């Protein structure tokens, strides 16, 4: 194995952590500003900022296991994974009604910044 590749990988992962931390802080600042001003979009210094609200499902493993018709489906899912469950609904393996009451909705705000 190439020693330089391993070192470069480590260095990049360290930078990635620093960048993700700074992005999180900046995201928080942008969200706070937009919330205070009551904005969902704004033009700032040649950049277009949009705040998009989304709802994500957070499943309860025990409630989900109880709601599934058989243990084979639970083995397919193996834990409450929203994307796997959405796929099973699309494939008509599960019905949306079966999942009712097994999750709570969590609102999240996505920040989108583009150059004008």
C-alpha positions in Angstrom: 0.0 0.0 0.0 1.2 3.5 -0.9 2.2 5.4 2.3 1.6 8.7 0.5 -2.0 7.7 -0.4 -2.7 6.7 3.2 -1.3 10.0 4.5 -3.2 12.0 1.9 -6.4 10.2 2.8 -5.9 11.0 6.5 -5.2 14.6 5.7 -8.3 15.0 3.5 -10.6 13.3 6.1 -9.3 15.7 8.7 -10.0 18.7 6.4 -13.4 17.2 5.7 -14.3 17.2 9.4 -13.1 20.9 9.7 -15.1 21.9 6.6 -18.2 20.1 7.8 -18.0 21.8 11.2 -17.6 25.2 9.6 -20.5 24.5 7.1 -22.7 23.6 10.0 -21.9 26.8 11.8 -22.5 28.9 8.7 -25.7 27.0 8.0 -26.9 27.9 11.5 -26.1 31.5 11.0 -28.0 31.7 7.7 -31.0 29.9 9.2 -31.1 32.2 12.2 -30.9 35.3 10.0 -33.7 34.0 7.7 -35.8 33.0 10.7 -35.4 36.4 12.4 -36.2 38.2 9.1 -39.0 35.8 8.2 -37.4 35.0 4.9 -37.4 31.7 2.9 -35.3 33.2 0.2 -33.0 36.2 -0.2 -30.4 37.7 -2.5 -27.2 38.5 -0.6 -24.1 40.0 -2.3 -24.5 38.2 -5.6 -25.8 34.9 -4.1 -29.3 33.5 -4.0 -30.2 31.9 -0.7 -33.2 29.6 -0.4 -34.5 27.8 2.7 -36.5 24.7 1.9 -38.5 23.0 4.7 -38.7 19.2 4.6 -40.3 16.6 6.8 -38.4 13.4 7.5 -39.8 10.3 9.1 -38.1 8.9 12.2 -39.3 5.4 12.8 -39.6 3.6 16.1 -38.1 0.1 15.7 -40.5 -1.6 18.1 -43.6 -0.1 16.6 -42.4 -0.8 13.1 -41.6 -4.4 13.9 -45.1 -4.8 15.4 -46.7 -3.2 12.3 -45.1 -5.4 9.7 -47.2 -8.4 8.7 -44.4 -11.0 9.1 -40.9 -11.5 10.4 -39.5 -11.9 6.9 -40.2 -8.3 6.1 -38.5 -7.2 9.4 -35.4 -9.2 8.3 -35.4 -7.3 5.0 -35.5 -4.0 6.8 -33.5 -5.1 9.8 -33.9 -1.7 11.4 -36.0 1.4 10.7 -34.4 2.7 7.6 -36.7 5.3 5.9 -35.2 4.8 2.4 -35.7 1.0 2.5 -39.2 1.4 3.8 -40.1 3.9 1.1 -38.7 1.4 -1.5 -40.9 -1.4 -0.1 -44.0 0.9 -0.3 -43.1 1.8 -3.9 -42.8 -1.9 -4.7 -46.2 -2.6 -3.1 -44.6 -5.0 -0.6 -45.9 -2.7 2.2 -48.8 -0.4 2.3 -48.5 3.2 3.7 -51.4 2.4 6.1 -49.3 -0.3 7.7 -46.6 2.2 8.6 -49.1 4.7 10.2 -48.2 5.3 13.8 -44.7 3.8 13.5 -42.9 7.1 12.9 -42.8 10.8 13.9 -42.2 13.6 11.5 -39.2 15.8 12.0 -39.0 19.1 10.2 -35.6 20.1 8.8 -34.5 23.1 6.9 -32.3 22.7 3.9 -30.1 25.7 2.9 -29.4 26.2 -0.8 -27.0 28.9 -1.9 -26.3 29.6 -5.6 -24.4 32.3 -7.4 -26.6 34.6 -9.3 
